[in-house]
Amino acid sequence: MSVLLAAGANPSALSVRTCTPALCAALGRYWDILQLIMDANGDVSVPDLESGTTVLHEAAAAGCAGVCLSVLERGGKITQVC
């Protein structure tokens, strides 16, 4: 991921699955990848276009309080619903 970001990959681009790289990382519980994406200013507030799930929802569901705090500090919206 760091190679892709260094090469100019868009950390907020939507996938074919209608989610951002940040959400895909959160869905897979790849917290280290999510951190790289957040460090590259990837948008953590964009919900999945099909389900409405957000990065914050996934971090909370996994019980990762530290990740939740990081997401909130980077623009995650606590009031966003599915």
TORLUM-829050 format. One record per residue: residue in one letter; chain; x, y, z of N, C-alpha, C, O, CB in turn. Coordinates in nm, 2 decimals, padded with zeros to 4 digits. Glycine has a CB too. Layout:
// residues N
rest = a | kette = A | n.px = X | n.py = Y | n.pz = Z | ca.px = X | ca.py = Y | ca.pz = Z | c.px = X | c.py = Y | c.pz = Z | o.px = X | o.py = Y | o.pz = Z | cb.px = X | cb.py = Y | cb.pz = Z
...
This chain:
// residues 82
rest = m | kette = A | n.px = 00.08 | n.py = -00.12 | n.pz = 00.00 | ca.px = 00.00 | ca.py = 00.00 | ca.pz = 00.00 | c.px = 00.09 | c.py = 00.12 | c.pz = 00.00 | o.px = 00.06 | o.py = 00.22 | o.pz = -00.07 | cb.px = -00.09 | cb.py = 00.00 | cb.pz = 00.12
rest = s | kette = A | n.px = 00.19 | n.py = 00.12 | n.pz = 00.08 | ca.px = 00.28 | ca.py = 00.24 | ca.pz = 00.08 | c.px = 00.34 | c.py = 00.27 | c.pz = -00.05 | o.px = 00.36 | o.py = 00.39 | o.pz = -00.09 | cb.px = 00.39 | cb.py = 00.23 | cb.pz = 00.19
rest = v | kette = A | n.px = 00.37 | n.py = 00.17 | n.pz = -00.13 | ca.px = 00.43 | ca.py = 00.19 | ca.pz = -00.26 | c.px = 00.33 | c.py = 00.25 | c.pz = -00.35 | o.px = 00.36 | o.py = 00.34 | o.pz = -00.43 | cb.px = 00.48 | cb.py = 00.05 | cb.pz = -00.32
rest = l | kette = A | n.px = 00.20 | n.py = 00.20 | n.pz = -00.35 | ca.px = 00.10 | ca.py = 00.26 | ca.pz = -00.43 | c.px = 00.07 | c.py = 00.41 | c.pz = -00.39 | o.px = 00.06 | o.py = 00.49 | o.pz = -00.48 | cb.px = -00.03 | cb.py = 00.18 | cb.pz = -00.41
rest = l | kette = A | n.px = 00.07 | n.py = 00.44 | n.pz = -00.26 | ca.px = 00.04 | ca.py = 00.57 | ca.pz = -00.22 | c.px = 00.16 | c.py = 00.66 | c.pz = -00.26 | o.px = 00.14 | o.py = 00.78 | o.pz = -00.31 | cb.px = 00.02 | cb.py = 00.58 | cb.pz = -00.07
rest = a | kette = A | n.px = 00.28 | n.py = 00.61 | n.pz = -00.25 | ca.px = 00.40 | ca.py = 00.69 | ca.pz = -00.29 | c.px = 00.40 | c.py = 00.72 | c.pz = -00.44 | o.px = 00.45 | o.py = 00.82 | o.pz = -00.49 | cb.px = 00.53 | cb.py = 00.62 | cb.pz = -00.25
rest = a | kette = A | n.px = 00.34 | n.py = 00.63 | n.pz = -00.52 | ca.px = 00.33 | ca.py = 00.64 | ca.pz = -00.66 | c.px = 00.21 | c.py = 00.73 | c.pz = -00.71 | o.px = 00.19 | o.py = 00.76 | o.pz = -00.83 | cb.px = 00.32 | cb.py = 00.51 | cb.pz = -00.73
rest = g | kette = A | n.px = 00.14 | n.py = 00.78 | n.pz = -00.61 | ca.px = 00.03 | ca.py = 00.87 | ca.pz = -00.64 | c.px = -00.11 | c.py = 00.81 | c.pz = -00.64 | o.px = -00.20 | o.py = 00.88 | o.pz = -00.69 | cb.px = 00.06 | cb.py = 00.93 | cb.pz = -00.77
rest = a | kette = A | n.px = -00.13 | n.py = 00.69 | n.pz = -00.59 | ca.px = -00.26 | ca.py = 00.63 | ca.pz = -00.59 | c.px = -00.35 | c.py = 00.72 | c.pz = -00.50 | o.px = -00.31 | o.py = 00.78 | o.pz = -00.40 | cb.px = -00.26 | cb.py = 00.49 | cb.pz = -00.53
rest = n | kette = A | n.px = -00.48 | n.py = 00.73 | n.pz = -00.55 | ca.px = -00.58 | ca.py = 00.81 | ca.pz = -00.47 | c.px = -00.63 | c.py = 00.73 | c.pz = -00.35 | o.px = -00.69 | o.py = 00.63 | o.pz = -00.37 | cb.px = -00.69 | cb.py = 00.85 | cb.pz = -00.57
rest = p | kette = A | n.px = -00.60 | n.py = 00.78 | n.pz = -00.23 | ca.px = -00.64 | ca.py = 00.70 | ca.pz = -00.11 | c.px = -00.79 | c.py = 00.71 | c.pz = -00.08 | o.px = -00.84 | o.py = 00.65 | o.pz = 00.01 | cb.px = -00.56 | cb.py = 00.75 | cb.pz = 00.01
rest = s | kette = A | n.px = -00.86 | n.py = 00.78 | n.pz = -00.17 | ca.px = -01.01 | ca.py = 00.79 | ca.pz = -00.15 | c.px = -01.09 | c.py = 00.74 | c.pz = -00.27 | o.px = -01.21 | o.py = 00.76 | o.pz = -00.27 | cb.px = -01.04 | cb.py = 00.93 | cb.pz = -00.12
rest = a | kette = A | n.px = -01.02 | n.py = 00.68 | n.pz = -00.36 | ca.px = -01.09 | ca.py = 00.63 | ca.pz = -00.48 | c.px = -01.19 | c.py = 00.52 | c.pz = -00.45 | o.px = -01.16 | o.py = 00.43 | o.pz = -00.36 | cb.px = -00.99 | cb.py = 00.58 | cb.pz = -00.58
rest = l | kette = A | n.px = -01.31 | n.py = 00.52 | n.pz = -00.51 | ca.px = -01.40 | ca.py = 00.41 | ca.pz = -00.49 | c.px = -01.37 | c.py = 00.29 | c.pz = -00.57 | o.px = -01.32 | o.py = 00.30 | o.pz = -00.68 | cb.px = -01.55 | cb.py = 00.46 | cb.pz = -00.53
rest = s | kette = A | n.px = -01.38 | n.py = 00.17 | n.pz = -00.51 | ca.px = -01.36 | ca.py = 00.05 | ca.pz = -00.57 | c.px = -01.48 | c.py = 00.00 | c.pz = -00.65 | o.px = -01.58 | o.py = 00.07 | o.pz = -00.65 | cb.px = -01.32 | cb.py = -00.06 | cb.pz = -00.47
rest = v | kette = A | n.px = -01.46 | n.py = -00.11 | n.pz = -00.72 | ca.px = -01.57 | ca.py = -00.17 | ca.pz = -00.80 | c.px = -01.68 | c.py = -00.21 | c.pz = -00.70 | o.px = -01.80 | o.py = -00.21 | o.pz = -00.73 | cb.px = -01.52 | cb.py = -00.29 | cb.pz = -00.88
rest = r | kette = A | n.px = -01.64 | n.py = -00.24 | n.pz = -00.57 | ca.px = -01.73 | ca.py = -00.28 | ca.pz = -00.47 | c.px = -01.80 | c.py = -00.16 | c.pz = -00.40 | o.px = -01.87 | o.py = -00.18 | o.pz = -00.31 | cb.px = -01.66 | cb.py = -00.36 | cb.pz = -00.37
rest = t | kette = A | n.px = -01.78 | n.py = -00.04 | n.pz = -00.45 | ca.px = -01.84 | ca.py = 00.08 | ca.pz = -00.40 | c.px = -01.79 | c.py = 00.13 | c.pz = -00.26 | o.px = -01.86 | o.py = 00.19 | o.pz = -00.19 | cb.px = -01.99 | cb.py = 00.07 | cb.pz = -00.40
rest = c | kette = A | n.px = -01.66 | n.py = 00.09 | n.pz = -00.23 | ca.px = -01.61 | ca.py = 00.14 | ca.pz = -00.10 | c.px = -01.47 | c.py = 00.20 | c.pz = -00.13 | o.px = -01.40 | o.py = 00.17 | o.pz = -00.22 | cb.px = -01.61 | cb.py = 00.03 | cb.pz = 00.00
rest = t | kette = A | n.px = -01.43 | n.py = 00.28 | n.pz = -00.03 | ca.px = -01.30 | ca.py = 00.35 | ca.pz = -00.04 | c.px = -01.19 | c.py = 00.25 | c.pz = 00.01 | o.px = -01.22 | o.py = 00.15 | o.pz = 00.07 | cb.px = -01.30 | cb.py = 00.48 | cb.pz = 00.04
rest = p | kette = A | n.px = -01.07 | n.py = 00.28 | n.pz = -00.02 | ca.px = -00.96 | ca.py = 00.19 | ca.pz = 00.03 | c.px = -00.96 | c.py = 00.19 | c.pz = 00.19 | o.px = -00.94 | o.py = 00.08 | o.pz = 00.24 | cb.px = -00.82 | cb.py = 00.25 | cb.pz = -00.01
rest = a | kette = A | n.px = -01.00 | n.py = 00.30 | n.pz = 00.25 | ca.px = -01.01 | ca.py = 00.30 | ca.pz = 00.40 | c.px = -01.11 | c.py = 00.20 | c.pz = 00.45 | o.px = -01.09 | o.py = 00.12 | o.pz = 00.54 | cb.px = -01.04 | cb.py = 00.44 | cb.pz = 00.45
rest = l | kette = A | n.px = -01.23 | n.py = 00.20 | n.pz = 00.38 | ca.px = -01.33 | ca.py = 00.11 | ca.pz = 00.42 | c.px = -01.30 | c.py = -00.04 | c.pz = 00.39 | o.px = -01.32 | o.py = -00.13 | o.pz = 00.47 | cb.px = -01.47 | cb.py = 00.15 | cb.pz = 00.36
rest = c | kette = A | n.px = -01.23 | n.py = -00.06 | n.pz = 00.28 | ca.px = -01.19 | ca.py = -00.20 | ca.pz = 00.24 | c.px = -01.09 | c.py = -00.25 | c.pz = 00.35 | o.px = -01.10 | o.py = -00.36 | o.pz = 00.39 | cb.px = -01.13 | cb.py = -00.20 | cb.pz = 00.10
rest = a | kette = A | n.px = -01.00 | n.py = -00.16 | n.pz = 00.39 | ca.px = -00.90 | ca.py = -00.20 | ca.pz = 00.49 | c.px = -00.98 | c.py = -00.23 | c.pz = 00.62 | o.px = -00.94 | o.py = -00.33 | o.pz = 00.69 | cb.px = -00.80 | cb.py = -00.09 | cb.pz = 00.52
rest = a | kette = A | n.px = -01.07 | n.py = -00.15 | n.pz = 00.66 | ca.px = -01.15 | ca.py = -00.17 | ca.pz = 00.78 | c.px = -01.23 | c.py = -00.30 | c.pz = 00.78 | o.px = -01.24 | o.py = -00.37 | o.pz = 00.88 | cb.px = -01.24 | cb.py = -00.05 | cb.pz = 00.81
rest = l | kette = A | n.px = -01.29 | n.py = -00.33 | n.pz = 00.66 | ca.px = -01.37 | ca.py = -00.45 | ca.pz = 00.65 | c.px = -01.29 | c.py = -00.57 | c.pz = 00.67 | o.px = -01.33 | o.py = -00.67 | o.pz = 00.72 | cb.px = -01.44 | cb.py = -00.45 | cb.pz = 00.51
rest = g | kette = A | n.px = -01.16 | n.py = -00.56 | n.pz = 00.62 | ca.px = -01.07 | ca.py = -00.68 | ca.pz = 00.64 | c.px = -00.99 | c.py = -00.68 | c.pz = 00.77 | o.px = -00.91 | o.py = -00.76 | o.pz = 00.79 | cb.px = -00.97 | cb.py = -00.68 | cb.pz = 00.52
rest = r | kette = A | n.px = -01.02 | n.py = -00.57 | n.pz = 00.85 | ca.px = -00.95 | ca.py = -00.56 | ca.pz = 00.98 | c.px = -00.80 | c.py = -00.54 | c.pz = 00.96 | o.px = -00.72 | o.py = -00.58 | o.pz = 01.04 | cb.px = -00.97 | cb.py = -00.68 | cb.pz = 01.07
rest = y | kette = A | n.px = -00.76 | n.py = -00.47 | n.pz = 00.85 | ca.px = -00.62 | ca.py = -00.44 | ca.pz = 00.83 | c.px = -00.59 | c.py = -00.30 | c.pz = 00.88 | o.px = -00.58 | o.py = -00.20 | o.pz = 00.81 | cb.px = -00.59 | cb.py = -00.45 | cb.pz = 00.67
rest = w | kette = A | n.px = -00.58 | n.py = -00.29 | n.pz = 01.01 | ca.px = -00.56 | ca.py = -00.17 | ca.pz = 01.08 | c.px = -00.44 | c.py = -00.09 | c.pz = 01.04 | o.px = -00.43 | o.py = 00.03 | o.pz = 01.04 | cb.px = -00.57 | cb.py = -00.18 | cb.pz = 01.23
rest = d | kette = A | n.px = -00.33 | n.py = -00.17 | n.pz = 01.02 | ca.px = -00.20 | ca.py = -00.10 | ca.pz = 00.98 | c.px = -00.22 | c.py = -00.04 | c.pz = 00.84 | o.px = -00.16 | o.py = 00.07 | o.pz = 00.81 | cb.px = -00.09 | cb.py = -00.21 | cb.pz = 00.97
rest = i | kette = A | n.px = -00.29 | n.py = -00.10 | n.pz = 00.75 | ca.px = -00.31 | ca.py = -00.05 | ca.pz = 00.62 | c.px = -00.41 | c.py = 00.08 | c.pz = 00.63 | o.px = -00.38 | o.py = 00.18 | o.pz = 00.56 | cb.px = -00.38 | cb.py = -00.15 | cb.pz = 00.52
rest = l | kette = A | n.px = -00.51 | n.py = 00.07 | n.pz = 00.71 | ca.px = -00.59 | ca.py = 00.18 | ca.pz = 00.74 | c.px = -00.51 | c.py = 00.30 | c.pz = 00.79 | o.px = -00.54 | o.py = 00.41 | o.pz = 00.74 | cb.px = -00.70 | cb.py = 00.14 | cb.pz = 00.84
rest = q | kette = A | n.px = -00.42 | n.py = 00.28 | n.pz = 00.87 | ca.px = -00.33 | ca.py = 00.39 | ca.pz = 00.92 | c.px = -00.26 | c.py = 00.45 | c.pz = 00.81 | o.px = -00.25 | o.py = 00.57 | o.pz = 00.81 | cb.px = -00.24 | cb.py = 00.34 | cb.pz = 01.03
rest = l | kette = A | n.px = -00.20 | n.py = 00.37 | n.pz = 00.72 | ca.px = -00.13 | ca.py = 00.43 | ca.pz = 00.60 | c.px = -00.22 | c.py = 00.51 | c.pz = 00.52 | o.px = -00.18 | o.py = 00.62 | o.pz = 00.47 | cb.px = -00.07 | cb.py = 00.31 | cb.pz = 00.52
rest = i | kette = A | n.px = -00.34 | n.py = 00.47 | n.pz = 00.50 | ca.px = -00.44 | ca.py = 00.54 | ca.pz = 00.42 | c.px = -00.48 | c.py = 00.67 | c.pz = 00.49 | o.px = -00.49 | o.py = 00.78 | o.pz = 00.42 | cb.px = -00.57 | cb.py = 00.46 | cb.pz = 00.39
rest = m | kette = A | n.px = -00.50 | n.py = 00.67 | n.pz = 00.62 | ca.px = -00.53 | ca.py = 00.79 | ca.pz = 00.69 | c.px = -00.41 | c.py = 00.89 | c.pz = 00.69 | o.px = -00.43 | o.py = 01.01 | o.pz = 00.68 | cb.px = -00.57 | cb.py = 00.76 | cb.pz = 00.84
rest = d | kette = A | n.px = -00.29 | n.py = 00.83 | n.pz = 00.70 | ca.px = -00.17 | ca.py = 00.92 | ca.pz = 00.69 | c.px = -00.16 | c.py = 00.99 | c.pz = 00.56 | o.px = -00.10 | o.py = 01.10 | o.pz = 00.55 | cb.px = -00.05 | cb.py = 00.84 | cb.pz = 00.72
rest = a | kette = A | n.px = -00.22 | n.py = 00.93 | n.pz = 00.45 | ca.px = -00.22 | ca.py = 00.98 | ca.pz = 00.32 | c.px = -00.34 | c.py = 01.07 | c.pz = 00.29 | o.px = -00.37 | o.py = 01.10 | o.pz = 00.18 | cb.px = -00.20 | cb.py = 00.87 | cb.pz = 00.21
rest = n | kette = A | n.px = -00.41 | n.py = 01.10 | n.pz = 00.40 | ca.px = -00.54 | ca.py = 01.18 | ca.pz = 00.39 | c.px = -00.65 | c.py = 01.12 | c.pz = 00.32 | o.px = -00.73 | o.py = 01.18 | o.pz = 00.25 | cb.px = -00.50 | cb.py = 01.31 | cb.pz = 00.32
rest = g | kette = A | n.px = -00.66 | n.py = 00.98 | n.pz = 00.33 | ca.px = -00.77 | ca.py = 00.91 | ca.pz = 00.27 | c.px = -00.90 | c.py = 00.95 | c.pz = 00.35 | o.px = -00.89 | o.py = 00.96 | o.pz = 00.47 | cb.px = -00.75 | cb.py = 00.76 | cb.pz = 00.27
rest = d | kette = A | n.px = -01.01 | n.py = 00.96 | n.pz = 00.28 | ca.px = -01.13 | ca.py = 01.00 | ca.pz = 00.34 | c.px = -01.19 | c.py = 00.88 | c.pz = 00.42 | o.px = -01.22 | o.py = 00.77 | o.pz = 00.36 | cb.px = -01.23 | cb.py = 01.05 | cb.pz = 00.23
rest = v | kette = A | n.px = -01.21 | n.py = 00.90 | n.pz = 00.55 | ca.px = -01.27 | ca.py = 00.79 | ca.pz = 00.63 | c.px = -01.42 | c.py = 00.81 | c.pz = 00.66 | o.px = -01.48 | o.py = 00.73 | o.pz = 00.73 | cb.px = -01.19 | cb.py = 00.79 | cb.pz = 00.77
rest = s | kette = A | n.px = -01.47 | n.py = 00.91 | n.pz = 00.60 | ca.px = -01.62 | ca.py = 00.94 | ca.pz = 00.63 | c.px = -01.71 | c.py = 00.89 | c.pz = 00.52 | o.px = -01.83 | o.py = 00.89 | o.pz = 00.53 | cb.px = -01.64 | cb.py = 01.09 | cb.pz = 00.64
rest = v | kette = A | n.px = -01.66 | n.py = 00.84 | n.pz = 00.41 | ca.px = -01.74 | ca.py = 00.80 | ca.pz = 00.29 | c.px = -01.80 | c.py = 00.66 | c.pz = 00.32 | o.px = -01.72 | o.py = 00.57 | o.pz = 00.35 | cb.px = -01.66 | cb.py = 00.80 | cb.pz = 00.16
rest = p | kette = A | n.px = -01.93 | n.py = 00.65 | n.pz = 00.33 | ca.px = -01.99 | ca.py = 00.51 | ca.pz = 00.35 | c.px = -01.99 | c.py = 00.43 | c.pz = 00.23 | o.px = -01.98 | o.py = 00.48 | o.pz = 00.11 | cb.px = -02.13 | cb.py = 00.53 | cb.pz = 00.40
rest = d | kette = A | n.px = -02.00 | n.py = 00.30 | n.pz = 00.25 | ca.px = -02.02 | ca.py = 00.21 | ca.pz = 00.14 | c.px = -02.15 | c.py = 00.24 | c.pz = 00.07 | o.px = -02.25 | o.py = 00.26 | o.pz = 00.14 | cb.px = -02.02 | cb.py = 00.06 | cb.pz = 00.19
rest = l | kette = A | n.px = -02.15 | n.py = 00.26 | n.pz = -00.06 | ca.px = -02.26 | ca.py = 00.30 | ca.pz = -00.13 | c.px = -02.38 | c.py = 00.20 | c.pz = -00.13 | o.px = -02.49 | o.py = 00.24 | o.pz = -00.16 | cb.px = -02.23 | cb.py = 00.34 | cb.pz = -00.27
rest = e | kette = A | n.px = -02.35 | n.py = 00.08 | n.pz = -00.10 | ca.px = -02.46 | ca.py = -00.02 | ca.pz = -00.10 | c.px = -02.52 | c.py = -00.04 | c.pz = 00.04 | o.px = -02.64 | o.py = -00.05 | o.pz = 00.06 | cb.px = -02.41 | cb.py = -00.15 | cb.pz = -00.15
rest = s | kette = A | n.px = -02.43 | n.py = -00.05 | n.pz = 00.14 | ca.px = -02.47 | ca.py = -00.09 | ca.pz = 00.27 | c.px = -02.48 | c.py = 00.03 | c.pz = 00.37 | o.px = -02.55 | o.py = 00.03 | o.pz = 00.47 | cb.px = -02.39 | cb.py = -00.19 | cb.pz = 00.33
rest = g | kette = A | n.px = -02.41 | n.py = 00.14 | n.pz = 00.34 | ca.px = -02.40 | ca.py = 00.25 | ca.pz = 00.43 | c.px = -02.30 | c.py = 00.24 | c.pz = 00.54 | o.px = -02.28 | o.py = 00.33 | o.pz = 00.62 | cb.px = -02.53 | cb.py = 00.27 | cb.pz = 00.49
rest = t | kette = A | n.px = -02.23 | n.py = 00.12 | n.pz = 00.55 | ca.px = -02.13 | ca.py = 00.10 | ca.pz = 00.65 | c.px = -02.01 | c.py = 00.20 | c.pz = 00.63 | o.px = -01.97 | o.py = 00.23 | o.pz = 00.52 | cb.px = -02.08 | cb.py = -00.05 | cb.pz = 00.64
rest = t | kette = A | n.px = -01.96 | n.py = 00.24 | n.pz = 00.74 | ca.px = -01.84 | ca.py = 00.33 | ca.pz = 00.74 | c.px = -01.72 | c.py = 00.27 | c.pz = 00.81 | o.px = -01.73 | o.py = 00.16 | o.pz = 00.88 | cb.px = -01.88 | cb.py = 00.46 | cb.pz = 00.81
rest = v | kette = A | n.px = -01.61 | n.py = 00.33 | n.pz = 00.80 | ca.px = -01.49 | ca.py = 00.29 | ca.pz = 00.87 | c.px = -01.51 | c.py = 00.29 | c.pz = 01.02 | o.px = -01.47 | o.py = 00.19 | o.pz = 01.09 | cb.px = -01.37 | cb.py = 00.38 | cb.pz = 00.83
rest = l | kette = A | n.px = -01.58 | n.py = 00.39 | n.pz = 01.07 | ca.px = -01.60 | ca.py = 00.40 | ca.pz = 01.21 | c.px = -01.69 | c.py = 00.28 | c.pz = 01.26 | o.px = -01.67 | o.py = 00.23 | o.pz = 01.37 | cb.px = -01.67 | cb.py = 00.53 | cb.pz = 01.25
rest = h | kette = A | n.px = -01.80 | n.py = 00.25 | n.pz = 01.18 | ca.px = -01.88 | ca.py = 00.13 | ca.pz = 01.21 | c.px = -01.80 | c.py = 00.01 | c.pz = 01.23 | o.px = -01.81 | o.py = -00.07 | o.pz = 01.32 | cb.px = -01.99 | cb.py = 00.11 | cb.pz = 01.11
rest = e | kette = A | n.px = -01.71 | n.py = -00.02 | n.pz = 01.13 | ca.px = -01.63 | ca.py = -00.14 | ca.pz = 01.13 | c.px = -01.53 | c.py = -00.14 | c.pz = 01.25 | o.px = -01.51 | o.py = -00.24 | o.pz = 01.32 | cb.px = -01.55 | cb.py = -00.15 | cb.pz = 01.00
rest = a | kette = A | n.px = -01.47 | n.py = -00.03 | n.pz = 01.28 | ca.px = -01.38 | ca.py = -00.02 | ca.pz = 01.39 | c.px = -01.45 | c.py = -00.04 | c.pz = 01.52 | o.px = -01.40 | o.py = -00.11 | o.pz = 01.61 | cb.px = -01.30 | cb.py = 00.12 | cb.pz = 01.40
rest = a | kette = A | n.px = -01.57 | n.py = 00.01 | n.pz = 01.54 | ca.px = -01.65 | ca.py = 00.00 | ca.pz = 01.66 | c.px = -01.69 | c.py = -00.15 | c.pz = 01.67 | o.px = -01.69 | o.py = -00.20 | o.pz = 01.78 | cb.px = -01.77 | cb.py = 00.09 | cb.pz = 01.66
rest = a | kette = A | n.px = -01.74 | n.py = -00.21 | n.pz = 01.56 | ca.px = -01.78 | ca.py = -00.35 | ca.pz = 01.57 | c.px = -01.67 | c.py = -00.44 | c.pz = 01.61 | o.px = -01.70 | o.py = -00.55 | o.pz = 01.67 | cb.px = -01.84 | cb.py = -00.39 | cb.pz = 01.43
rest = a | kette = A | n.px = -01.55 | n.py = -00.41 | n.pz = 01.57 | ca.px = -01.43 | ca.py = -00.49 | ca.pz = 01.61 | c.px = -01.38 | c.py = -00.46 | c.pz = 01.75 | o.px = -01.29 | o.py = -00.53 | o.pz = 01.80 | cb.px = -01.32 | cb.py = -00.47 | cb.pz = 01.51
rest = g | kette = A | n.px = -01.44 | n.py = -00.36 | n.pz = 01.81 | ca.px = -01.40 | ca.py = -00.33 | ca.pz = 01.95 | c.px = -01.27 | c.py = -00.26 | c.pz = 01.96 | o.px = -01.20 | o.py = -00.26 | o.pz = 02.06 | cb.px = -01.39 | cb.py = -00.45 | cb.pz = 02.03
rest = c | kette = A | n.px = -01.23 | n.py = -00.19 | n.pz = 01.85 | ca.px = -01.10 | ca.py = -00.12 | ca.pz = 01.84 | c.px = -01.11 | c.py = 00.03 | c.pz = 01.88 | o.px = -01.13 | o.py = 00.11 | o.pz = 01.79 | cb.px = -01.04 | cb.py = -00.13 | cb.pz = 01.70
rest = a | kette = A | n.px = -01.11 | n.py = 00.06 | n.pz = 02.01 | ca.px = -01.13 | ca.py = 00.20 | ca.pz = 02.05 | c.px = -01.03 | c.py = 00.29 | c.pz = 02.00 | o.px = -01.06 | o.py = 00.40 | o.pz = 01.96 | cb.px = -01.13 | cb.py = 00.20 | cb.pz = 02.21
rest = g | kette = A | n.px = -00.90 | n.py = 00.25 | n.pz = 02.00 | ca.px = -00.79 | ca.py = 00.33 | ca.pz = 01.94 | c.px = -00.81 | c.py = 00.37 | c.pz = 01.80 | o.px = -00.79 | o.py = 00.48 | o.pz = 01.76 | cb.px = -00.66 | cb.py = 00.26 | cb.pz = 01.96
rest = v | kette = A | n.px = -00.86 | n.py = 00.27 | n.pz = 01.72 | ca.px = -00.89 | ca.py = 00.30 | ca.pz = 01.58 | c.px = -01.00 | c.py = 00.39 | c.pz = 01.57 | o.px = -01.00 | o.py = 00.49 | o.pz = 01.49 | cb.px = -00.92 | cb.py = 00.17 | cb.pz = 01.50
rest = c | kette = A | n.px = -01.11 | n.py = 00.37 | n.pz = 01.65 | ca.px = -01.22 | ca.py = 00.46 | ca.pz = 01.65 | c.px = -01.18 | c.py = 00.61 | c.pz = 01.67 | o.px = -01.22 | o.py = 00.70 | o.pz = 01.60 | cb.px = -01.33 | cb.py = 00.42 | cb.pz = 01.75
rest = l | kette = A | n.px = -01.10 | n.py = 00.63 | n.pz = 01.77 | ca.px = -01.05 | ca.py = 00.76 | ca.pz = 01.81 | c.px = -00.97 | c.py = 00.82 | c.pz = 01.69 | o.px = -00.99 | o.py = 00.94 | o.pz = 01.66 | cb.px = -00.96 | cb.py = 00.76 | cb.pz = 01.93
rest = s | kette = A | n.px = -00.88 | n.py = 00.74 | n.pz = 01.63 | ca.px = -00.81 | ca.py = 00.79 | ca.pz = 01.51 | c.px = -00.90 | c.py = 00.83 | c.pz = 01.40 | o.px = -00.88 | o.py = 00.93 | o.pz = 01.33 | cb.px = -00.71 | cb.py = 00.68 | cb.pz = 01.46
rest = v | kette = A | n.px = -01.00 | n.py = 00.75 | n.pz = 01.37 | ca.px = -01.10 | ca.py = 00.78 | ca.pz = 01.26 | c.px = -01.18 | c.py = 00.91 | c.pz = 01.30 | o.px = -01.19 | o.py = 00.99 | o.pz = 01.21 | cb.px = -01.20 | cb.py = 00.66 | cb.pz = 01.25
rest = l | kette = A | n.px = -01.22 | n.py = 00.92 | n.pz = 01.42 | ca.px = -01.29 | ca.py = 01.04 | ca.pz = 01.46 | c.px = -01.20 | c.py = 01.17 | c.pz = 01.44 | o.px = -01.25 | o.py = 01.27 | o.pz = 01.40 | cb.px = -01.34 | cb.py = 01.03 | cb.pz = 01.60
rest = e | kette = A | n.px = -01.08 | n.py = 01.15 | n.pz = 01.48 | ca.px = -00.98 | ca.py = 01.27 | ca.pz = 01.47 | c.px = -00.96 | c.py = 01.30 | c.pz = 01.32 | o.px = -00.92 | o.py = 01.42 | o.pz = 01.29 | cb.px = -00.85 | cb.py = 01.23 | cb.pz = 01.53
rest = r | kette = A | n.px = -00.98 | n.py = 01.21 | n.pz = 01.23 | ca.px = -00.96 | ca.py = 01.23 | ca.pz = 01.09 | c.px = -01.08 | c.py = 01.25 | c.pz = 01.01 | o.px = -01.08 | o.py = 01.24 | o.pz = 00.88 | cb.px = -00.88 | cb.py = 01.12 | cb.pz = 01.03
rest = g | kette = A | n.px = -01.19 | n.py = 01.28 | n.pz = 01.07 | ca.px = -01.32 | ca.py = 01.32 | ca.pz = 01.00 | c.px = -01.43 | c.py = 01.22 | c.pz = 01.00 | o.px = -01.53 | o.py = 01.25 | o.pz = 00.94 | cb.px = -01.28 | cb.py = 01.35 | cb.pz = 00.87
rest = g | kette = A | n.px = -01.41 | n.py = 01.11 | n.pz = 01.07 | ca.px = -01.52 | ca.py = 01.01 | ca.pz = 01.08 | c.px = -01.64 | c.py = 01.08 | c.pz = 01.15 | o.px = -01.62 | o.py = 01.16 | o.pz = 01.25 | cb.px = -01.48 | cb.py = 00.89 | cb.pz = 01.16
rest = k | kette = A | n.px = -01.76 | n.py = 01.05 | n.pz = 01.11 | ca.px = -01.88 | ca.py = 01.11 | ca.pz = 01.17 | c.px = -01.95 | c.py = 01.01 | c.pz = 01.26 | o.px = -02.00 | o.py = 00.91 | o.pz = 01.21 | cb.px = -01.97 | cb.py = 01.16 | cb.pz = 01.06
rest = i | kette = A | n.px = -01.96 | n.py = 01.05 | n.pz = 01.39 | ca.px = -02.02 | ca.py = 00.96 | ca.pz = 01.49 | c.px = -02.17 | c.py = 00.95 | c.pz = 01.47 | o.px = -02.23 | o.py = 00.86 | o.pz = 01.51 | cb.px = -01.99 | cb.py = 01.01 | cb.pz = 01.62
rest = t | kette = A | n.px = -02.23 | n.py = 01.05 | n.pz = 01.40 | ca.px = -02.38 | ca.py = 01.05 | ca.pz = 01.38 | c.px = -02.42 | c.py = 00.98 | c.pz = 01.25 | o.px = -02.54 | o.py = 00.97 | o.pz = 01.22 | cb.px = -02.43 | cb.py = 01.19 | cb.pz = 01.38
rest = q | kette = A | n.px = -02.33 | n.py = 00.93 | n.pz = 01.17 | ca.px = -02.36 | ca.py = 00.87 | ca.pz = 01.04 | c.px = -02.43 | c.py = 00.73 | c.pz = 01.07 | o.px = -02.37 | o.py = 00.65 | o.pz = 01.15 | cb.px = -02.23 | cb.py = 00.85 | cb.pz = 00.95
rest = v | kette = A | n.px = -02.54 | n.py = 00.71 | n.pz = 01.00 | ca.px = -02.61 | ca.py = 00.58 | ca.pz = 01.02 | c.px = -02.61 | c.py = 00.50 | c.pz = 00.89 | o.px = -02.60 | o.py = 00.56 | o.pz = 00.78 | cb.px = -02.75 | cb.py = 00.60 | cb.pz = 01.07
rest = c | kette = A | n.px = -02.63 | n.py = 00.37 | n.pz = 00.91 | ca.px = -02.63 | ca.py = 00.28 | ca.pz = 00.79 | c.px = -02.77 | c.py = 00.29 | c.pz = 00.73 | o.px = -02.80 | o.py = 00.22 | o.pz = 00.63 | cb.px = -02.60 | cb.py = 00.13 | cb.pz = 00.82
